[in-house]
Amino acid sequence: MYTKNHVALRDATVAPTKSLSLTALAVVLMGLSSLANAGRPLITDDATIVDDCQLESWWQRNRGPNEFWLVPACQVAGIEWGFGYANQTAGEPDLYELAAKTELRTLETNSWGATIGFSHGFAQGSFRGDQHLNLAVTHSFADDAWLLHSNLGYANNRDAGNEVTAGIALEREVIANHWAFAEVFRKEAGRPFYQLGYRFEPKAERLQLDINYGNRLSSSANEYWLSAGFVFYFSAF
């Protein structure tokens, strides 16, 4: 499953103000999918790049405005190039992201791999926005039945200052082409966030469907998000 991967945009919780929308966008790339992630809908990125091309799309319900994302990505010359577009409800501006990611060490079965990714996110009306640099490391266990992803990054947020980002995620292939995952990640000051999800491939190496739920790690947290989407893999060259 790690040979096919996701654009690091990552679904971020978006609050109901425009400034917070930009802050959420800045951290969308927890390694996520900076340009690749452990497969949508993980926020924590995995250490792979897409083999050829893919189209990710998802709908996300937030505590604030909801979002609809389209994220195509292709590999050219050993670099995964991605472009993200999101339409928001409640009159919020559209969001965009440009991202690139490359391998430092190729991930192999029962071994480990590493990637480095960079993204620039901005809202409609201004190219000024947020940047994120992310290092992702993935370990494979039990012939890829278990995948452990860890991220460490640095975000330069236009409206919220600079932040160290981090994430850890564990994936388990419960049956062939069916995966469950859990992750914890930090994208801003305060308590970290968590996410639980499930995905499967009705057509292996071609189509993936997924669903997830996330929130902040707090007994009183009300920063939830819920998303459902798909990834379609294709050849463009």
LUMFI-69028 format. One record per residue: residue in one letter; z, x, y of N, C-alpha, C, CB in turn. Coordinates in steps of 0.05 Angstrom, whole numbers, padded with zeros to 5 digits, always signed. Glycine has a CB too. Layout:
BEGIN
AZXYZXYZXYZXY...
// end
This chain:
BEGIN
M+00000+00017-00024+00000+00000+00000+00000+00017+00025+00024-00019+00000Y+00012+00042+00023+00013+00058+00047-00013+00069+00056+00032+00080+00042T-00035+00067+00039-00060+00077+00048-00073+00058+00068-00079+00080+00024K-00064+00034+00071-00074+00016+00091-00051+00010+00110-00085-00010+00078N-00057+00008+00136-00035+00007+00153-00040-00007+00179-00026+00034+00159H-00023-00008+00197-00020-00026+00218-00020-00013+00245+00005-00041+00215V-00029-00026+00265-00029-00015+00291-00002-00018+00304-00049-00028+00308A+00008+00002+00314+00034+00004+00325+00038-00011+00349+00041+00030+00329L+00037-00035+00347+00043-00051+00370+00068-00065+00365+00022-00070+00376R+00079-00066+00362+00099-00078+00348+00108-00102+00361+00120-00061+00343D+00117-00123+00347+00127-00148+00356+00153-00142+00369+00129-00170+00333A+00156-00146+00394+00181-00141+00407+00192-00167+00419+00178-00120+00429T+00218-00169+00421+00230-00192+00432+00224-00193+00462+00260-00194+00427V+00213-00215+00473+00206-00216+00500+00223-00236+00515+00176-00222+00504A+00236-00228+00536+00253-00246+00551+00236-00262+00571+00275-00231+00565P+00248-00282+00584+00232-00300+00600+00224-00290+00627+00247-00324+00603T+00228-00265+00634+00219-00255+00660+00196-00235+00657+00242-00243+00676K+00180-00231+00678+00158-00213+00676+00167-00184+00672+00140-00215+00700S+00188-00176+00686+00198-00149+00683+00207-00143+00655+00220-00143+00703L+00221-00163+00643+00230-00159+00615+00207-00160+00596+00251-00180+00608S+00185-00174+00603+00162-00174+00586+00151-00146+00584+00140-00193+00597L+00150-00132+00606+00141-00104+00606+00159-00086+00590+00138-00094+00635T+00185-00090+00593+00205-00075+00578+00200-00079+00548+00233-00082+00586A+00197-00103+00540+00192-00109+00511+00167-00095+00502+00191-00139+00506L+00146-00096+00518+00121-00083+00510+00124-00054+00507+00099-00089+00531A+00141-00041+00524+00144-00012+00523+00153-00003+00496+00163-00003+00544V+00169-00019+00483+00181-00010+00458+00167-00022+00434+00210-00017+00457V+00147-00037+00439+00132-00049+00417+00124-00027+00397+00107-00063+00427L+00121-00003+00406+00112+00018+00389+00135+00034+00378+00093+00036+00403M+00153+00023+00363+00175+00038+00352+00164+00058+00332+00195+00019+00339G+00141+00062+00332+00128+00078+00312+00112+00059+00298+00147+00094+00293L+00119+00039+00301+00103+00017+00296+00081+00027+00306+00111-00009+00305S+00077+00023+00294+00052+00016+00298+00048+00028+00322+00046-00010+00296S+00057+00048+00330+00045+00063+00351+00017+00058+00343+00053+00093+00354L+00008+00068+00324-00017+00059+00314-00016+00054+00285-00039+00078+00320A+00004+00052+00275+00003+00046+00247+00031+00039+00241-00008+00069+00229N+00035+00020+00226+00062+00017+00218+00063+00009+00190+00076-00002+00235A+00088+00009+00180+00092+00005+00152+00080-00021+00143+00121+00007+00146G+00061-00030+00156+00050-00055+00149+00063-00077+00164+00051-00060+00119R+00048-00092+00179+00059-00115+00194+00077-00131+00176+00037-00132+00206P+00099-00141+00185+00107-00142+00213+00130-00122+00220+00117-00169+00219L+00131-00099+00207+00152-00080+00213+00149-00069+00242+00151-00056+00194I+00172-00065+00255+00173-00051+00280+00173-00021+00276+00197-00060+00297T+00189-00013+00256+00190+00016+00248+00163+00024+00237+00212+00021+00228D+00152+00046+00247+00125+00055+00239+00127+00069+00212+00113+00073+00260D+00104+00070+00198+00103+00086+00174+00085+00110+00180+00093+00070+00150A+00087+00130+00162+00073+00155+00166+00045+00155+00153+00089+00178+00155T+00029+00135+00160+00001+00134+00150-00017+00126+00173-00001+00115+00126I-00043+00130+00169-00063+00119+00188-00082+00102+00171-00077+00141+00204V-00096+00084+00184-00114+00066+00171-00137+00082+00159-00125+00044+00190D-00147+00074+00135-00168+00088+00122-00195+00085+00137-00172+00078+00094D-00200+00061+00147-00225+00055+00161-00219+00039+00186-00246+00041+00142C-00220+00012+00183-00214-00005+00206-00197-00029+00196-00240-00016+00219Q-00183-00042+00215-00168-00065+00208-00165-00082+00233-00140-00057+00197L-00160-00108+00228-00154-00127+00250-00127-00140+00243-00176-00148+00254E-00108-00137+00261-00082-00150+00258-00081-00173+00278-00059-00130+00262S-00070-00195+00270-00065-00217+00288-00040-00232+00280-00090-00237+00288W-00024-00240+00300+00000-00255+00293+00009-00273+00317+00022-00236+00286W+00023-00294+00310+00036-00311+00329+00066-00306+00328+00030-00342+00323Q+00079-00303+00351+00107-00297+00352+00122-00316+00370+00111-00268+00362R+00143-00328+00359+00160-00346+00374+00185-00330+00383+00169-00370+00357N+00190-00330+00409+00212-00315+00420+00232-00334+00434+00203-00294+00440R+00254-00324+00442+00273-00339+00458+00261-00346+00485+00300-00324+00462G+00244-00329+00495+00229-00334+00520+00201-00343+00514+00229-00308+00538P+00181-00333+00528+00153-00341+00524+00144-00332+00496+00135-00330+00545N+00128-00349+00483+00116-00342+00458+00091-00325+00462+00109-00367+00441E+00081-00312+00440+00059-00293+00443+00039-00298+00420+00069-00264+00443F+00013-00292+00426-00007-00290+00406-00021-00264+00409-00027-00315+00408W-00021-00247+00388-00032-00220+00389-00057-00217+00373-00011-00200+00379L-00075-00200+00383-00099-00189+00369-00099-00159+00372-00125-00202+00380V-00100-00145+00349-00097-00116+00350-00117-00103+00330-00068-00107+00343P-00141-00096+00339-00160-00081+00323-00154-00051+00324-00189-00087+00331A-00160-00037+00302-00156-00008+00302-00175+00004+00282-00127-00001+00294C-00185+00029+00288-00202+00043+00270-00195+00073+00270-00232+00040+00279Q-00201+00086+00248-00197+00115+00247-00223+00129+00253-00186+00123+00219V-00222+00148+00272-00245+00165+00279-00235+00193+00282-00258+00155+00306A-00247+00212+00267-00240+00240+00268-00210+00245+00262-00247+00251+00295G-00199+00231+00243-00172+00236+00235-00151+00224+00254-00167+00264+00233I-00159+00208+00273-00141+00195+00292-00145+00164+00290-00145+00205+00321E-00123+00150+00288-00125+00121+00289-00123+00111+00318-00103+00108+00271W-00144+00098+00327-00145+00088+00354-00141+00057+00354-00172+00095+00367G-00123+00047+00370-00118+00019+00370-00118+00007+00398-00091+00014+00357F-00124-00019+00399-00123-00034+00424-00109-00060+00419-00151-00038+00436G-00089-00067+00435-00075-00092+00431-00077-00111+00454-00046-00086+00425Y-00080-00136+00449-00080-00157+00469-00062-00180+00461-00110-00168+00474A-00046-00189+00480-00028-00212+00475-00030-00232+00497+00001-00202+00472N-00032-00257+00489-00031-00280+00508-00003-00292+00506-00053-00301+00501Q+00010-00295+00529+00037-00307+00530+00037-00335+00542+00055-00288+00546T+00056-00350+00533+00060-00377+00544+00078-00376+00569+00072-00396+00522A+00084-00399+00580+00102-00402+00602+00092-00387+00627+00130-00392+00595G+00066-00384+00630+00055-00371+00654+00059-00341+00656+00067-00384+00677E+00068-00328+00635+00072-00300+00635+00045-00285+00634+00090-00291+00612P+00043-00261+00645+00017-00247+00645+00009-00238+00617+00019-00222+00663D-00017-00235+00612-00026-00224+00587-00017-00195+00585-00057-00226+00585L-00013-00185+00560-00004-00158+00555-00026-00142+00540+00021-00158+00538Y-00027-00116+00545-00047-00099+00533-00033-00073+00524-00070-00092+00553E-00044-00060+00503-00034-00035+00495-00057-00018+00483-00012-00038+00474L-00056+00008+00491-00074+00028+00480-00057+00047+00464-00090+00043+00502A-00067+00055+00440-00050+00072+00422-00067+00091+00406-00033+00055+00404A-00055+00113+00399-00068+00133+00382-00047+00146+00364-00082+00155+00399K-00056+00153+00339-00037+00163+00319-00052+00181+00300-00023+00140+00304T-00039+00203+00292-00051+00221+00273-00031+00232+00253-00065+00245+00288E-00040+00241+00231-00022+00251+00210-00014+00280+00215-00035+00249+00182L+00011+00286+00211+00021+00314+00211+00022+00324+00182+00048+00316+00225R+00028+00306+00164+00029+00312+00135+00021+00287+00121+00057+00323+00126T+00002+00288+00103-00008+00265+00089+00012+00255+00069-00035+00271+00075L+00018+00229+00069+00037+00217+00051+00024+00215+00023+00046+00189+00060E+00039+00224+00003+00031+00222-00025+00052+00208-00042+00024+00250-00037T+00044+00197-00064+00063+00183-00082+00086+00202-00090+00049+00173-00106N+00111+00192-00089+00135+00207-00096+00139+00232-00079+00134+00215-00125S+00128+00231-00054+00131+00253-00036+00136+00242-00008+00106+00272-00036W+00129+00256+00013+00134+00246+00040+00111+00254+00058+00160+00258+00051G+00109+00240+00080+00089+00245+00100+00100+00241+00128+00064+00227+00095A+00085+00250+00148+00094+00248+00176+00070+00243+00194+00109+00273+00185T+00074+00228+00215+00054+00223+00236+00066+00225+00263+00041+00195+00231I+00049+00228+00283+00057+00227+00311+00039+00207+00325+00056+00256+00324G+00051+00190+00342+00035+00169+00355+00043+00166+00384+00039+00143+00341F+00024+00157+00400+00029+00153+00429+00017+00126+00437+00017+00176+00446S+00030+00111+00454+00019+00086+00464+00024+00083+00494+00031+00063+00448H+00007+00067+00506+00011+00060+00535+00007+00029+00537-00010+00074+00553G+00028+00015+00546+00027-00014+00548+00029-00022+00576+00050-00026+00531F+00015-00044+00583+00015-00054+00611+00009-00084+00611-00005-00038+00628A+00016-00096+00634+00011-00124+00637-00014-00129+00654+00036-00138+00649Q-00025-00153+00652-00049-00160+00667-00044-00156+00697-00057-00189+00661G-00063-00143+00711-00060-00140+00739-00053-00112+00748-00040-00158+00750S-00044-00095+00729-00037-00067+00736-00038-00050+00711-00009-00066+00749F-00052-00026+00714-00053-00008+00691-00027+00008+00688-00077+00011+00694R-00011+00008+00709+00016+00021+00707+00032+00006+00687+00030+00021+00735G+00046+00021+00670+00062+00008+00650+00081+00027+00637+00043-00004+00629D+00084+00025+00610+00104+00039+00595+00090+00057+00574+00124+00020+00582Q+00102+00080+00569+00091+00098+00549+00112+00103+00527+00083+00125+00562H+00102+00108+00503+00120+00113+00481+00108+00134+00462+00125+00087+00465L+00124+00155+00457+00117+00176+00438+00135+00173+00414+00120+00205+00451N+00123+00174+00390+00139+00168+00366+00132+00186+00342+00135+00139+00358L+00153+00196+00329+00150+00211+00304+00158+00193+00281+00166+00238+00305A+00141+00190+00261+00147+00174+00238+00147+00191+00212+00128+00150+00235V+00166+00187+00195+00168+00200+00169+00172+00179+00148+00191+00222+00169T+00156+00180+00127+00158+00161+00104+00163+00177+00078+00133+00144+00102H+00181+00167+00062+00186+00178+00036+00179+00157+00015+00216+00186+00032S+00165+00165-00006+00157+00148-00028+00174+00154-00053+00127+00152-00035F+00184+00132-00065+00200+00135-00089+00190+00116-00111+00230+00128-00083A+00195+00124-00136+00188+00107-00159+00159+00098-00158+00206+00082-00160D+00141+00117-00155+00112+00111-00154+00105+00090-00133+00103+00102-00182D+00116+00093-00109+00111+00076-00086+00124+00048-00088+00082+00072-00083A+00141+00043-00108+00155+00018-00110+00175+00015-00087+00169+00015-00137W+00186+00038-00078+00204+00038-00055+00192+00057-00034+00232+00048-00063L+00192+00048-00009+00184+00065+00014+00205+00064+00035+00156+00055+00025L+00213+00088+00044+00233+00090+00065+00220+00102+00090+00257+00107+00055H+00221+00088+00112+00209+00097+00137+00231+00103+00158+00189+00076+00148S+00228+00125+00171+00247+00132+00193+00231+00141+00217+00267+00154+00184N+00240+00133+00241+00226+00138+00266+00246+00150+00286+00214+00113+00278L+00235+00168+00303+00249+00178+00326+00229+00180+00349+00263+00205+00320G+00235+00168+00372+00216+00168+00394+00228+00169+00421+00199+00144+00392Y+00211+00170+00441+00220+00170+00469+00202+00152+00485+00218+00199+00481A+00214+00133+00499+00200+00113+00515+00204+00117+00544+00208+00084+00506N+00182+00118+00560+00184+00119+00589+00177+00091+00599+00164+00141+00600N+00198+00076+00606+00195+00048+00613+00193+00045+00643+00218+00031+00602R+00172+00032+00653+00168+00029+00681+00191+00016+00696+00143+00013+00686D+00202-00005+00684+00222-00021+00697+00251-00017+00687+00215-00050+00695A+00254-00003+00665+00280-00001+00652+00289+00028+00647+00281-00016+00627G+00275+00048+00659+00283+00076+00654+00274+00086+00628+00313+00079+00657N+00283+00110+00621+00275+00123+00596+00295+00118+00574+00272+00153+00601E+00285+00116+00550+00302+00110+00527+00294+00126+00502+00302+00080+00521V+00314+00135+00487+00308+00146+00460+00306+00122+00441+00330+00166+00451T+00285+00121+00425+00281+00099+00406+00284+00110+00378+00252+00086+00410A+00292+00093+00359+00296+00101+00332+00294+00077+00314+00324+00115+00328G+00288+00082+00289+00286+00060+00269+00287+00070+00241+00261+00044+00274I+00297+00053+00223+00297+00059+00195+00290+00033+00180+00324+00071+00185A+00272+00035+00160+00263+00011+00146+00260+00018+00116+00237+00000+00157L+00267-00002+00099+00264+00001+00071+00246-00021+00060+00292+00001+00056E+00225-00014+00045+00207-00033+00033+00209-00032+00003+00178-00027+00042R+00206-00055-00009+00208-00057-00038+00185-00074-00048+00235-00068-00048E+00169-00064-00067+00148-00081-00079+00161-00097-00102+00124-00063-00090V+00166-00122-00096+00181-00139-00116+00164-00146-00140+00190-00164-00102I+00138-00152-00136+00118-00155-00157+00092-00144-00145+00115-00185-00167A+00072-00141-00161+00047-00129-00152+00037-00143-00127+00026-00130-00174N+00033-00127-00106+00021-00136-00080+00039-00155-00065-00005-00150-00086H+00065-00156-00072+00085-00172-00057+00107-00153-00048+00096-00195-00075W+00113-00153-00022+00132-00134-00011+00154-00149+00005+00119-00113+00007A+00179-00140+00003+00200-00149+00020+00211-00125+00035+00223-00163+00003F+00222-00129+00059+00232-00106+00074+00256-00114+00091+00210-00094+00091A+00272-00094+00099+00294-00097+00118+00293-00072+00136+00321-00101+00104E+00300-00076+00161+00300-00053+00180+00320-00057+00202+00272-00049+00192V+00329-00035+00213+00346-00034+00237+00333-00014+00256+00375-00026+00230F+00332-00022+00282+00319-00004+00301+00331-00007+00329+00289-00010+00303R+00328+00014+00344+00338+00015+00372+00314+00018+00390+00359+00038+00376K+00312+00000+00409+00290+00002+00428+00299+00002+00457+00271-00021+00424E+00325-00002+00461+00337-00003+00488+00367+00000+00486+00329-00030+00503A+00380+00002+00510+00409+00005+00510+00422-00020+00498+00419+00010+00539G+00446-00016+00487+00460-00038+00474+00458-00037+00444+00449-00065+00484R+00467-00059+00432+00467-00060+00402+00438-00059+00392+00481-00085+00393P+00434-00047+00368+00407-00046+00357+00399-00073+00347+00406-00026+00334F+00374-00075+00338+00362-00099+00327+00357-00096+00297+00336-00106+00342Y+00355-00119+00284+00348-00119+00256+00325-00138+00251+00372-00126+00238Q+00311-00134+00228+00289-00152+00221+00287-00153+00191+00263-00141+00234L+00281-00177+00181+00276-00182+00152+00249-00194+00149+00299-00200+00140G+00234-00187+00129+00208-00198+00126+00196-00197+00098+00189-00184+00145Y+00173-00209+00095+00159-00211+00070+00129-00211+00075+00168-00237+00054R+00114-00198+00058+00085-00198+00060+00072-00196+00032+00075-00175+00079F+00048-00206+00030+00034-00204+00005+00004-00202+00011+00040-00227-00014E-00011-00192-00009-00040-00188-00007-00054-00207-00026-00048-00158-00013P-00063-00230-00016-00078-00248-00034-00104-00235-00044-00085-00274-00020K-00114-00216-00028-00138-00200-00037-00131-00171-00031-00164-00209-00021A-00125-00156-00052-00116-00129-00049-00135-00111-00033-00111-00116-00076E-00124-00095-00015-00139-00077+00002-00158-00091+00020-00153-00057-00016R-00155-00117+00024-00174-00132+00041-00159-00150+00060-00194-00148+00025L-00140-00166+00050-00126-00186+00066-00096-00186+00060-00138-00214+00062Q-00080-00185+00081-00051-00187+00079-00040-00209+00096-00038-00160+00087L-00021-00225+00086-00007-00246+00100+00023-00238+00102-00011-00274+00087D+00036-00245+00125+00063-00237+00128+00079-00256+00145+00064-00209+00139I+00106-00254+00143+00124-00270+00159+00150-00254+00162+00130-00298+00146N+00164-00258+00185+00189-00243+00190+00207-00258+00209+00182-00216+00200Y+00233-00249+00209+00253-00259+00228+00269-00235+00238+00271-00281+00215G+00276-00234+00264+00291-00212+00275+00311-00222+00296+00274-00191+00286N+00331-00206+00302+00351-00212+00322+00366-00187+00328+00370-00235+00313R+00384-00188+00348+00402-00166+00354+00426-00166+00336+00410-00166+00384L+00436-00143+00329+00460-00141+00312+00485-00148+00328+00462-00113+00299S+00491-00173+00329+00515-00183+00344+00521-00211+00335+00510-00181+00375S+00546-00217+00333+00554-00244+00324+00546-00266+00344+00584-00245+00319S+00542-00258+00369+00535-00278+00389+00506-00275+00398+00553-00275+00413A+00490-00259+00384+00463-00253+00393+00445-00279+00393+00450-00232+00375N+00430-00282+00414+00410-00303+00415+00384-00292+00426+00421-00327+00433E+00375-00271+00413+00350-00257+00421+00330-00257+00398+00356-00228+00431Y+00330-00278+00384+00314-00280+00359+00284-00279+00365+00322-00304+00344W+00269-00272+00344+00240-00277+00344+00232-00283+00315+00225-00252+00355L+00211-00298+00313+00199-00305+00287+00169-00303+00290+00208-00334+00279S+00157-00289+00271+00128-00286+00272+00115-00290+00245+00121-00258+00284A+00089-00297+00246+00073-00299+00222+00045-00290+00229+00072-00329+00211G+00032-00275+00211+00006-00264+00217-00009-00254+00193+00009-00242+00237F-00030-00240+00199-00047-00229+00177-00058-00202+00186-00070-00248+00170V-00067-00186+00166-00082-00161+00171-00107-00162+00153-00064-00136+00164F-00130-00157+00166-00155-00157+00152-00167-00129+00153-00175-00178+00163Y-00172-00117+00130-00183-00090+00129-00213-00092+00125-00170-00074+00106F-00228-00075+00140-00257-00076+00138-00269-00049+00144-00269-00097+00157S-00295-00045+00139-00309-00021+00145-00329-00026+00168-00324-00010+00120A-00327-00009+00188-00344-00013+00212-00365+00010+00215-00327-00014+00236F-00363+00030+00198-00381+00053+00202-00396+00059+00176-00365+00079+00210
// end
